[in-house]
Amino acid sequence: MKRITGPHILVAALAALYAMFWFWYGGAGRPLSDTEIQHYLTRFDEIGPGDGTLHMGLRRFGWYRR
């Protein structure tokens, strides 16, 4: 029988952290609908600087077309 050593514990802990991050980042939900995207962008415009930088940044990454 193999002993569980420090490196084994470290690898298991890092794998668990990576799995938690992947679930948090990617999630198990569905993508936002166009209506939800528009709602959030409207809210950002209401509370943000309103200078269009958010929309330009999202367009640059291909996440939003306005």
Secondary structure, DSSP 8 states (H G I E B T S, - for coil): -----HHHHHHHHHHHHHHHHHHHHH-SS----HHHHHHHHHHHHHHS--SSHHHHHHHHTTS---
